[in-house]
């Protein structure tokens, strides 16, 4: 379903594909590393839950009732999300990313060795 969404989003909105792929990857990560708990259970064992979030890069969802919840994630995960959001925040960045991906796909890229001092 998400792959169909990616294709539809790309054909309709072009550069927004990056955001859709980001969400797709983020959702995949949530599926593999997500925990869900209630407020009561979280309160009983808060240290253990926070340790798992920090050490295992898990995302914790604290269910607060119908259609309500809180997401807890490590600072590293949060910073990664914010960096990705920033990269996709302007049309110029999106176009630059589009051009770079097209170069890679077409084989029109090169490798350059770094000078070590």
Secondary structure, 3 states (H helix, E strand, C coil): CHHHHHHHHHHHHHHHHHHHHHHHHHHHHHHHHEEEEEHHHHHHCHHHHHHHHHHHCCEEEEECCCCCEEEECCHHHHHHHHHHHHHCCCHHHHHHHHHHHHHHHHCCCCCCCCCCC
